[in-house]
Amino acid sequence: DKVNVNGGAIAVGHPFGMTGARITGTLINGLQFHDKQFGLETMCVGGGQGMAMVIERLS
């Protein structure tokens, strides 16, 4: 199994100001395509911060 089969920001592009929306959209599409219930999104933020978000697909 591969962690990110779609590639990361380097492979897909790193649009300034909308990285989070792109990652979330890719994750939601991936959950539907692979028929999975849960997905994990992680991002680094300026100033050495970071965050993670778990998304659950309801149907």
mmCIF file as Biopython writes it, N, C-alpha, C and O atoms, coordinates in Angstrom:
data_model
#
loop_
_atom_site.group_PDB
_atom_site.id
_atom_site.type_symbol
_atom_site.label_atom_id
_atom_site.label_alt_id
_atom_site.label_comp_id
_atom_site.label_asym_id
_atom_site.label_entity_id
_atom_site.label_seq_id
_atom_site.pdbx_PDB_ins_code
_atom_site.Cartn_x
_atom_site.Cartn_y
_atom_site.Cartn_z
_atom_site.occupancy
_atom_site.B_iso_or_equiv
_atom_site.auth_seq_id
_atom_site.auth_asym_id
_atom_site.pdbx_PDB_model_num
ATOM 1   N N  . ASP A ? 1  ? 0.838   -1.182 0.000  1.0 0.0 1  A 1 
ATOM 2   C CA . ASP A ? 1  ? 0.000   0.000  0.000  1.0 0.0 1  A 1 
ATOM 3   C C  . ASP A ? 1  ? 0.881   1.243  0.000  1.0 0.0 1  A 1 
ATOM 4   O O  . ASP A ? 1  ? 1.922   1.290  0.655  1.0 0.0 1  A 1 
ATOM 5   N N  . LYS A ? 2  ? 0.441   2.237  -0.743 1.0 0.0 2  A 1 
ATOM 6   C CA . LYS A ? 2  ? 1.143   3.512  -0.780 1.0 0.0 2  A 1 
ATOM 7   C C  . LYS A ? 2  ? 0.377   4.519  0.068  1.0 0.0 2  A 1 
ATOM 8   O O  . LYS A ? 2  ? -0.852  4.493  0.122  1.0 0.0 2  A 1 
ATOM 9   N N  . VAL A ? 3  ? 1.114   5.403  0.727  1.0 0.0 3  A 1 
ATOM 10  C CA . VAL A ? 3  ? 0.491   6.398  1.590  1.0 0.0 3  A 1 
ATOM 11  C C  . VAL A ? 3  ? -0.282  7.428  0.768  1.0 0.0 3  A 1 
ATOM 12  O O  . VAL A ? 3  ? -1.435  7.722  1.085  1.0 0.0 3  A 1 
ATOM 13  N N  . ASN A ? 4  ? 0.329   7.983  -0.283 1.0 0.0 4  A 1 
ATOM 14  C CA . ASN A ? 4  ? -0.329  9.001  -1.099 1.0 0.0 4  A 1 
ATOM 15  C C  . ASN A ? 4  ? -0.105  8.675  -2.567 1.0 0.0 4  A 1 
ATOM 16  O O  . ASN A ? 4  ? 0.886   9.101  -3.160 1.0 0.0 4  A 1 
ATOM 17  N N  . VAL A ? 5  ? -1.012  7.929  -3.142 1.0 0.0 5  A 1 
ATOM 18  C CA . VAL A ? 5  ? -0.856  7.485  -4.530 1.0 0.0 5  A 1 
ATOM 19  C C  . VAL A ? 5  ? -1.032  8.624  -5.524 1.0 0.0 5  A 1 
ATOM 20  O O  . VAL A ? 5  ? -0.645  8.477  -6.683 1.0 0.0 5  A 1 
ATOM 21  N N  . ASN A ? 6  ? -1.601  9.754  -5.114 1.0 0.0 6  A 1 
ATOM 22  C CA . ASN A ? 6  ? -1.804  10.898 -6.000 1.0 0.0 6  A 1 
ATOM 23  C C  . ASN A ? 6  ? -0.638  11.875 -5.983 1.0 0.0 6  A 1 
ATOM 24  O O  . ASN A ? 6  ? -0.641  12.846 -6.739 1.0 0.0 6  A 1 
ATOM 25  N N  . GLY A ? 7  ? 0.353   11.641 -5.141 1.0 0.0 7  A 1 
ATOM 26  C CA . GLY A ? 7  ? 1.467   12.578 -5.027 1.0 0.0 7  A 1 
ATOM 27  C C  . GLY A ? 7  ? 1.126   13.688 -4.051 1.0 0.0 7  A 1 
ATOM 28  O O  . GLY A ? 7  ? -0.028  13.859 -3.659 1.0 0.0 7  A 1 
ATOM 29  N N  . GLY A ? 8  ? 2.131   14.426 -3.671 1.0 0.0 8  A 1 
ATOM 30  C CA . GLY A ? 8  ? 1.929   15.514 -2.725 1.0 0.0 8  A 1 
ATOM 31  C C  . GLY A ? 8  ? 1.942   16.863 -3.415 1.0 0.0 8  A 1 
ATOM 32  O O  . GLY A ? 8  ? 1.682   16.962 -4.614 1.0 0.0 8  A 1 
ATOM 33  N N  . ALA A ? 9  ? 2.248   17.904 -2.650 1.0 0.0 9  A 1 
ATOM 34  C CA . ALA A ? 9  ? 2.227   19.267 -3.175 1.0 0.0 9  A 1 
ATOM 35  C C  . ALA A ? 9  ? 3.252   19.468 -4.287 1.0 0.0 9  A 1 
ATOM 36  O O  . ALA A ? 9  ? 3.026   20.273 -5.191 1.0 0.0 9  A 1 
ATOM 37  N N  . ILE A ? 10 ? 4.358   18.761 -4.238 1.0 0.0 10 A 1 
ATOM 38  C CA . ILE A ? 10 ? 5.369   18.903 -5.285 1.0 0.0 10 A 1 
ATOM 39  C C  . ILE A ? 10 ? 4.858   18.306 -6.590 1.0 0.0 10 A 1 
ATOM 40  O O  . ILE A ? 10 ? 5.060   18.894 -7.653 1.0 0.0 10 A 1 
ATOM 41  N N  . ALA A ? 11 ? 4.201   17.156 -6.532 1.0 0.0 11 A 1 
ATOM 42  C CA . ALA A ? 11 ? 3.717   16.489 -7.745 1.0 0.0 11 A 1 
ATOM 43  C C  . ALA A ? 11 ? 2.491   17.178 -8.334 1.0 0.0 11 A 1 
ATOM 44  O O  . ALA A ? 11 ? 2.374   17.293 -9.554 1.0 0.0 11 A 1 
ATOM 45  N N  . VAL A ? 12 ? 1.584   17.634 -7.487 1.0 0.0 12 A 1 
ATOM 46  C CA . VAL A ? 12 ? 0.318   18.195 -7.945 1.0 0.0 12 A 1 
ATOM 47  C C  . VAL A ? 12 ? 0.405   19.708 -8.134 1.0 0.0 12 A 1 
ATOM 48  O O  . VAL A ? 12 ? -0.302  20.270 -8.971 1.0 0.0 12 A 1 
ATOM 49  N N  . GLY A ? 13 ? 1.248   20.356 -7.378 1.0 0.0 13 A 1 
ATOM 50  C CA . GLY A ? 13 ? 1.352   21.812 -7.399 1.0 0.0 13 A 1 
ATOM 51  C C  . GLY A ? 13 ? 1.001   22.362 -6.028 1.0 0.0 13 A 1 
ATOM 52  O O  . GLY A ? 13 ? 0.263   21.734 -5.268 1.0 0.0 13 A 1 
ATOM 53  N N  . HIS A ? 14 ? 1.523   23.517 -5.721 1.0 0.0 14 A 1 
ATOM 54  C CA . HIS A ? 14 ? 1.330   24.116 -4.400 1.0 0.0 14 A 1 
ATOM 55  C C  . HIS A ? 14 ? 0.744   25.514 -4.579 1.0 0.0 14 A 1 
ATOM 56  O O  . HIS A ? 14 ? 1.470   26.503 -4.474 1.0 0.0 14 A 1 
ATOM 57  N N  . PRO A ? 15 ? -0.563  25.609 -4.847 1.0 0.0 15 A 1 
ATOM 58  C CA . PRO A ? 15 ? -1.170  26.922 -5.073 1.0 0.0 15 A 1 
ATOM 59  C C  . PRO A ? 15 ? -1.214  27.737 -3.786 1.0 0.0 15 A 1 
ATOM 60  O O  . PRO A ? 15 ? -1.755  27.282 -2.778 1.0 0.0 15 A 1 
ATOM 61  N N  . PHE A ? 16 ? -0.658  28.912 -3.817 1.0 0.0 16 A 1 
ATOM 62  C CA . PHE A ? 16 ? -0.597  29.768 -2.632 1.0 0.0 16 A 1 
ATOM 63  C C  . PHE A ? 16 ? -2.007  30.128 -2.167 1.0 0.0 16 A 1 
ATOM 64  O O  . PHE A ? 16 ? -2.807  30.638 -2.952 1.0 0.0 16 A 1 
ATOM 65  N N  . GLY A ? 17 ? -2.311  29.869 -0.917 1.0 0.0 17 A 1 
ATOM 66  C CA . GLY A ? 17 ? -3.582  30.273 -0.334 1.0 0.0 17 A 1 
ATOM 67  C C  . GLY A ? 17 ? -4.719  29.274 -0.446 1.0 0.0 17 A 1 
ATOM 68  O O  . GLY A ? 17 ? -5.790  29.516 0.110  1.0 0.0 17 A 1 
ATOM 69  N N  . MET A ? 18 ? -4.531  28.164 -1.141 1.0 0.0 18 A 1 
ATOM 70  C CA . MET A ? 18 ? -5.631  27.193 -1.226 1.0 0.0 18 A 1 
ATOM 71  C C  . MET A ? 18 ? -5.158  25.758 -1.048 1.0 0.0 18 A 1 
ATOM 72  O O  . MET A ? 18 ? -5.838  24.820 -1.463 1.0 0.0 18 A 1 
ATOM 73  N N  . THR A ? 19 ? -4.025  25.589 -0.448 1.0 0.0 19 A 1 
ATOM 74  C CA . THR A ? 19 ? -3.487  24.249 -0.240 1.0 0.0 19 A 1 
ATOM 75  C C  . THR A ? 19 ? -4.458  23.368 0.541  1.0 0.0 19 A 1 
ATOM 76  O O  . THR A ? 19 ? -4.685  22.217 0.167  1.0 0.0 19 A 1 
ATOM 77  N N  . GLY A ? 20 ? -5.027  23.891 1.612  1.0 0.0 20 A 1 
ATOM 78  C CA . GLY A ? 20 ? -5.949  23.107 2.435  1.0 0.0 20 A 1 
ATOM 79  C C  . GLY A ? 20 ? -7.176  22.647 1.671  1.0 0.0 20 A 1 
ATOM 80  O O  . GLY A ? 20 ? -7.611  21.505 1.821  1.0 0.0 20 A 1 
ATOM 81  N N  . ALA A ? 21 ? -7.735  23.523 0.856  1.0 0.0 21 A 1 
ATOM 82  C CA . ALA A ? 21 ? -8.913  23.155 0.062  1.0 0.0 21 A 1 
ATOM 83  C C  . ALA A ? 21 ? -8.561  22.073 -0.953 1.0 0.0 21 A 1 
ATOM 84  O O  . ALA A ? 21 ? -9.353  21.158 -1.177 1.0 0.0 21 A 1 
ATOM 85  N N  . ARG A ? 22 ? -7.393  22.166 -1.566 1.0 0.0 22 A 1 
ATOM 86  C CA . ARG A ? 22 ? -6.978  21.162 -2.550 1.0 0.0 22 A 1 
ATOM 87  C C  . ARG A ? 22 ? -6.776  19.811 -1.883 1.0 0.0 22 A 1 
ATOM 88  O O  . ARG A ? 22 ? -7.218  18.788 -2.406 1.0 0.0 22 A 1 
ATOM 89  N N  . ILE A ? 23 ? -6.119  19.801 -0.746 1.0 0.0 23 A 1 
ATOM 90  C CA . ILE A ? 23 ? -5.874  18.543 -0.042 1.0 0.0 23 A 1 
ATOM 91  C C  . ILE A ? 23 ? -7.198  17.925 0.421  1.0 0.0 23 A 1 
ATOM 92  O O  . ILE A ? 23 ? -7.391  16.716 0.292  1.0 0.0 23 A 1 
ATOM 93  N N  . THR A ? 24 ? -8.101  18.734 0.952  1.0 0.0 24 A 1 
ATOM 94  C CA . THR A ? 24 ? -9.396  18.230 1.408  1.0 0.0 24 A 1 
ATOM 95  C C  . THR A ? 24 ? -10.207 17.662 0.250  1.0 0.0 24 A 1 
ATOM 96  O O  . THR A ? 24 ? -10.796 16.588 0.370  1.0 0.0 24 A 1 
ATOM 97  N N  . GLY A ? 25 ? -10.239 18.377 -0.863 1.0 0.0 25 A 1 
ATOM 98  C CA . GLY A ? 25 ? -10.960 17.885 -2.040 1.0 0.0 25 A 1 
ATOM 99  C C  . GLY A ? 25 ? -10.396 16.582 -2.562 1.0 0.0 25 A 1 
ATOM 100 O O  . GLY A ? 25 ? -11.147 15.674 -2.916 1.0 0.0 25 A 1 
ATOM 101 N N  . THR A ? 26 ? -9.068  16.483 -2.613 1.0 0.0 26 A 1 
ATOM 102 C CA . THR A ? 26 ? -8.419  15.248 -3.063 1.0 0.0 26 A 1 
ATOM 103 C C  . THR A ? 26 ? -8.743  14.096 -2.118 1.0 0.0 26 A 1 
ATOM 104 O O  . THR A ? 26 ? -8.990  12.976 -2.565 1.0 0.0 26 A 1 
ATOM 105 N N  . LEU A ? 27 ? -8.742  14.367 -0.817 1.0 0.0 27 A 1 
ATOM 106 C CA . LEU A ? 27 ? -9.052  13.332 0.169  1.0 0.0 27 A 1 
ATOM 107 C C  . LEU A ? 27 ? -10.494 12.846 0.029  1.0 0.0 27 A 1 
ATOM 108 O O  . LEU A ? 27 ? -10.745 11.641 0.049  1.0 0.0 27 A 1 
ATOM 109 N N  . ILE A ? 28 ? -11.433 13.766 -0.112 1.0 0.0 28 A 1 
ATOM 110 C CA . ILE A ? 28 ? -12.843 13.385 -0.251 1.0 0.0 28 A 1 
ATOM 111 C C  . ILE A ? 28 ? -13.057 12.564 -1.519 1.0 0.0 28 A 1 
ATOM 112 O O  . ILE A ? 28 ? -13.760 11.554 -1.492 1.0 0.0 28 A 1 
ATOM 113 N N  . ASN A ? 29 ? -12.462 12.987 -2.619 1.0 0.0 29 A 1 
ATOM 114 C CA . ASN A ? 29 ? -12.574 12.219 -3.866 1.0 0.0 29 A 1 
ATOM 115 C C  . ASN A ? 29 ? -11.951 10.834 -3.717 1.0 0.0 29 A 1 
ATOM 116 O O  . ASN A ? 29 ? -12.494 9.853  -4.225 1.0 0.0 29 A 1 
ATOM 117 N N  . GLY A ? 30 ? -10.817 10.749 -3.024 1.0 0.0 30 A 1 
ATOM 118 C CA . GLY A ? 30 ? -10.161 9.462  -2.805 1.0 0.0 30 A 1 
ATOM 119 C C  . GLY A ? 30 ? -10.988 8.521  -1.947 1.0 0.0 30 A 1 
ATOM 120 O O  . GLY A ? 30 ? -11.025 7.318  -2.206 1.0 0.0 30 A 1 
ATOM 121 N N  . LEU A ? 31 ? -11.653 9.054  -0.925 1.0 0.0 31 A 1 
ATOM 122 C CA . LEU A ? 31 ? -12.518 8.221  -0.085 1.0 0.0 31 A 1 
ATOM 123 C C  . LEU A ? 31 ? -13.649 7.622  -0.903 1.0 0.0 31 A 1 
ATOM 124 O O  . LEU A ? 31 ? -13.983 6.447  -0.747 1.0 0.0 31 A 1 
ATOM 125 N N  . GLN A ? 32 ? -14.232 8.426  -1.767 1.0 0.0 32 A 1 
ATOM 126 C CA . GLN A ? 32 ? -15.324 7.929  -2.602 1.0 0.0 32 A 1 
ATOM 127 C C  . GLN A ? 32 ? -14.813 6.913  -3.624 1.0 0.0 32 A 1 
ATOM 128 O O  . GLN A ? 32 ? -15.431 5.866  -3.815 1.0 0.0 32 A 1 
ATOM 129 N N  . PHE A ? 33 ? -13.697 7.212  -4.277 1.0 0.0 33 A 1 
ATOM 130 C CA . PHE A ? 33 ? -13.153 6.333  -5.317 1.0 0.0 33 A 1 
ATOM 131 C C  . PHE A ? 33 ? -12.778 4.962  -4.762 1.0 0.0 33 A 1 
ATOM 132 O O  . PHE A ? 33 ? -13.030 3.938  -5.397 1.0 0.0 33 A 1 
ATOM 133 N N  . HIS A ? 34 ? -12.167 4.947  -3.561 1.0 0.0 34 A 1 
ATOM 134 C CA . HIS A ? 34 ? -11.702 3.694  -2.965 1.0 0.0 34 A 1 
ATOM 135 C C  . HIS A ? 34 ? -12.738 3.079  -2.019 1.0 0.0 34 A 1 
ATOM 136 O O  . HIS A ? 34 ? -12.472 2.044  -1.407 1.0 0.0 34 A 1 
ATOM 137 N N  . ASP A ? 35 ? -13.912 3.701  -1.893 1.0 0.0 35 A 1 
ATOM 138 C CA . ASP A ? 35 ? -14.995 3.233  -1.025 1.0 0.0 35 A 1 
ATOM 139 C C  . ASP A ? 35 ? -14.512 3.034  0.409  1.0 0.0 35 A 1 
ATOM 140 O O  . ASP A ? 35 ? -14.709 1.974  1.004  1.0 0.0 35 A 1 
ATOM 141 N N  . LYS A ? 36 ? -13.877 4.068  0.950  1.0 0.0 36 A 1 
ATOM 142 C CA . LYS A ? 36 ? -13.376 4.044  2.327  1.0 0.0 36 A 1 
ATOM 143 C C  . LYS A ? 36 ? -14.209 4.974  3.192  1.0 0.0 36 A 1 
ATOM 144 O O  . LYS A ? 36 ? -14.882 5.869  2.680  1.0 0.0 36 A 1 
ATOM 145 N N  . GLN A ? 37 ? -14.165 4.765  4.504  1.0 0.0 37 A 1 
ATOM 146 C CA . GLN A ? 37 ? -14.971 5.558  5.426  1.0 0.0 37 A 1 
ATOM 147 C C  . GLN A ? 37 ? -14.189 6.712  6.051  1.0 0.0 37 A 1 
ATOM 148 O O  . GLN A ? 37 ? -14.741 7.796  6.238  1.0 0.0 37 A 1 
ATOM 149 N N  . PHE A ? 38 ? -12.900 6.493  6.380  1.0 0.0 38 A 1 
ATOM 150 C CA . PHE A ? 38 ? -12.114 7.507  7.076  1.0 0.0 38 A 1 
ATOM 151 C C  . PHE A ? 38 ? -10.886 7.904  6.273  1.0 0.0 38 A 1 
ATOM 152 O O  . PHE A ? 38 ? -10.297 7.087  5.566  1.0 0.0 38 A 1 
ATOM 153 N N  . GLY A ? 39 ? -10.510 9.174  6.393  1.0 0.0 39 A 1 
ATOM 154 C CA . GLY A ? 39 ? -9.297  9.671  5.768  1.0 0.0 39 A 1 
ATOM 155 C C  . GLY A ? 39 ? -8.605  10.646 6.706  1.0 0.0 39 A 1 
ATOM 156 O O  . GLY A ? 39 ? -9.260  11.287 7.529  1.0 0.0 39 A 1 
ATOM 157 N N  . LEU A ? 40 ? -7.284  10.764 6.590  1.0 0.0 40 A 1 
ATOM 158 C CA . LEU A ? 40 ? -6.487  11.654 7.429  1.0 0.0 40 A 1 
ATOM 159 C C  . LEU A ? 40 ? -5.785  12.673 6.558  1.0 0.0 40 A 1 
ATOM 160 O O  . LEU A ? 40 ? -5.117  12.321 5.585  1.0 0.0 40 A 1 
ATOM 161 N N  . GLU A ? 41 ? -5.939  13.937 6.911  1.0 0.0 41 A 1 
ATOM 162 C CA . GLU A ? 41 ? -5.280  15.038 6.209  1.0 0.0 41 A 1 
ATOM 163 C C  . GLU A ? 41 ? -4.322  15.707 7.182  1.0 0.0 41 A 1 
ATOM 164 O O  . GLU A ? 41 ? -4.705  16.021 8.309  1.0 0.0 41 A 1 
ATOM 165 N N  . THR A ? 42 ? -3.090  15.925 6.764  1.0 0.0 42 A 1 
ATOM 166 C CA . THR A ? 42 ? -2.120  16.641 7.586  1.0 0.0 42 A 1 
ATOM 167 C C  . THR A ? 42 ? -1.513  17.767 6.768  1.0 0.0 42 A 1 
ATOM 168 O O  . THR A ? 42 ? -1.329  17.637 5.558  1.0 0.0 42 A 1 
ATOM 169 N N  . MET A ? 43 ? -1.201  18.874 7.433  1.0 0.0 43 A 1 
ATOM 170 C CA . MET A ? 43 ? -0.593  20.023 6.759  1.0 0.0 43 A 1 
ATOM 171 C C  . MET A ? 43 ? 0.373   20.722 7.696  1.0 0.0 43 A 1 
ATOM 172 O O  . MET A ? 43 ? 0.172   20.760 8.909  1.0 0.0 43 A 1 
ATOM 173 N N  . CYS A ? 44 ? 1.420   21.273 7.110  1.0 0.0 44 A 1 
ATOM 174 C CA . CYS A ? 44 ? 2.288   22.163 7.868  1.0 0.0 44 A 1 
ATOM 175 C C  . CYS A ? 44 ? 1.775   23.582 7.654  1.0 0.0 44 A 1 
ATOM 176 O O  . CYS A ? 44 ? 1.225   23.908 6.603  1.0 0.0 44 A 1 
ATOM 177 N N  . VAL A ? 45 ? 1.964   24.407 8.656  1.0 0.0 45 A 1 
ATOM 178 C CA . VAL A ? 45 ? 1.498   25.787 8.606  1.0 0.0 45 A 1 
ATOM 179 C C  . VAL A ? 45 ? 2.703   26.670 8.888  1.0 0.0 45 A 1 
ATOM 180 O O  . VAL A ? 45 ? 3.646   26.230 9.545  1.0 0.0 45 A 1 
ATOM 181 N N  . GLY A ? 46 ? 2.691   27.888 8.411  1.0 0.0 46 A 1 
ATOM 182 C CA . GLY A ? 46 ? 3.803   28.803 8.628  1.0 0.0 46 A 1 
ATOM 183 C C  . GLY A ? 46 ? 4.159   28.945 10.098 1.0 0.0 46 A 1 
ATOM 184 O O  . GLY A ? 46 ? 3.298   28.824 10.970 1.0 0.0 46 A 1 
ATOM 185 N N  . GLY A ? 47 ? 5.412   29.197 10.363 1.0 0.0 47 A 1 
ATOM 186 C CA . GLY A ? 47 ? 5.864   29.406 11.730 1.0 0.0 47 A 1 
ATOM 187 C C  . GLY A ? 47 ? 6.102   28.128 12.500 1.0 0.0 47 A 1 
ATOM 188 O O  . GLY A ? 47 ? 6.135   28.152 13.731 1.0 0.0 47 A 1 
ATOM 189 N N  . GLY A ? 48 ? 6.269   27.006 11.809 1.0 0.0 48 A 1 
ATOM 190 C CA . GLY A ? 48 ? 6.572   25.749 12.474 1.0 0.0 48 A 1 
ATOM 191 C C  . GLY A ? 48 ? 5.364   25.036 13.054 1.0 0.0 48 A 1 
ATOM 192 O O  . GLY A ? 48 ? 5.519   24.083 13.818 1.0 0.0 48 A 1 
ATOM 193 N N  . GLN A ? 49 ? 4.178   25.473 12.709 1.0 0.0 49 A 1 
ATOM 194 C CA . GLN A ? 49 ? 2.973   24.830 13.211 1.0 0.0 49 A 1 
ATOM 195 C C  . GLN A ? 49 ? 2.533   23.725 12.258 1.0 0.0 49 A 1 
ATOM 196 O O  . GLN A ? 49 ? 3.027   23.620 11.136 1.0 0.0 49 A 1 
ATOM 197 N N  . GLY A ? 50 ? 1.609   22.914 12.719 1.0 0.0 50 A 1 
ATOM 198 C CA . GLY A ? 50 ? 1.045   21.862 11.892 1.0 0.0 50 A 1 
ATOM 199 C C  . GLY A ? 50 ? -0.338  21.497 12.399 1.0 0.0 50 A 1 
ATOM 200 O O  . GLY A ? 50 ? -0.713  21.833 13.523 1.0 0.0 50 A 1 
ATOM 201 N N  . MET A ? 51 ? -1.082  20.812 11.563 1.0 0.0 51 A 1 
ATOM 202 C CA . MET A ? 51 ? -2.416  20.388 11.979 1.0 0.0 51 A 1 
ATOM 203 C C  . MET A ? 51 ? -2.790  19.105 11.273 1.0 0.0 51 A 1 
ATOM 204 O O  . MET A ? 51 ? -2.199  18.743 10.256 1.0 0.0 51 A 1 
ATOM 205 N N  . ALA A ? 52 ? -3.773  18.425 11.821 1.0 0.0 52 A 1 
ATOM 206 C CA . ALA A ? 52 ? -4.285  17.197 11.213 1.0 0.0 52 A 1 
ATOM 207 C C  . ALA A ? 52 ? -5.806  17.207 11.339 1.0 0.0 52 A 1 
ATOM 208 O O  . ALA A ? 52 ? -6.363  17.776 12.277 1.0 0.0 52 A 1 
ATOM 209 N N  . MET A ? 53 ? -6.464  16.565 10.374 1.0 0.0 53 A 1 
ATOM 210 C CA . MET A ? 53 ? -7.919  16.501 10.389 1.0 0.0 53 A 1 
ATOM 211 C C  . MET A ? 53 ? -8.347  15.126 9.889  1.0 0.0 53 A 1 
ATOM 212 O O  . MET A ? 53 ? -7.867  14.655 8.858  1.0 0.0 53 A 1 
ATOM 213 N N  . VAL A ? 54 ? -9.252  14.486 10.625 1.0 0.0 54 A 1 
ATOM 214 C CA . VAL A ? 54 ? -9.830  13.213 10.209 1.0 0.0 54 A 1 
ATOM 215 C C  . VAL A ? 54 ? -11.190 13.504 9.585  1.0 0.0 54 A 1 
ATOM 216 O O  . VAL A ? 54 ? -12.010 14.215 10.167 1.0 0.0 54 A 1 
ATOM 217 N N  . ILE A ? 55 ? -11.424 12.948 8.396  1.0 0.0 55 A 1 
ATOM 218 C CA . ILE A ? 55 ? -12.695 13.125 7.698  1.0 0.0 55 A 1 
ATOM 219 C C  . ILE A ? 55 ? -13.390 11.777 7.625  1.0 0.0 55 A 1 
ATOM 220 O O  . ILE A ? 55 ? -12.770 10.768 7.289  1.0 0.0 55 A 1 
ATOM 221 N N  . GLU A ? 56 ? -14.688 11.762 7.940  1.0 0.0 56 A 1 
ATOM 222 C CA . GLU A ? 56 ? -15.490 10.546 7.839  1.0 0.0 56 A 1 
ATOM 223 C C  . GLU A ? 56 ? -16.493 10.700 6.705  1.0 0.0 56 A 1 
ATOM 224 O O  . GLU A ? 56 ? -17.233 11.683 6.645  1.0 0.0 56 A 1 
ATOM 225 N N  . ARG A ? 57 ? -16.512 9.734  5.818  1.0 0.0 57 A 1 
ATOM 226 C CA . ARG A ? 57 ? -17.487 9.695  4.714  1.0 0.0 57 A 1 
ATOM 227 C C  . ARG A ? 57 ? -18.731 8.987  5.229  1.0 0.0 57 A 1 
ATOM 228 O O  . ARG A ? 57 ? -18.661 7.828  5.637  1.0 0.0 57 A 1 
ATOM 229 N N  . LEU A ? 58 ? -19.861 9.672  5.213  1.0 0.0 58 A 1 
ATOM 230 C CA . LEU A ? 58 ? -21.076 9.127  5.814  1.0 0.0 58 A 1 
ATOM 231 C C  . LEU A ? 58 ? -21.847 8.209  4.889  1.0 0.0 58 A 1 
ATOM 232 O O  . LEU A ? 58 ? -22.513 7.287  5.360  1.0 0.0 58 A 1 
ATOM 233 N N  . SER A ? 59 ? -21.778 8.431  3.593  1.0 0.0 59 A 1 
ATOM 234 C CA . SER A ? 59 ? -22.517 7.543  2.692  1.0 0.0 59 A 1 
ATOM 235 C C  . SER A ? 59 ? -21.838 7.461  1.346  1.0 0.0 59 A 1 
ATOM 236 O O  . SER A ? 59 ? -22.317 6.758  0.455  1.0 0.0 59 A 1 
#
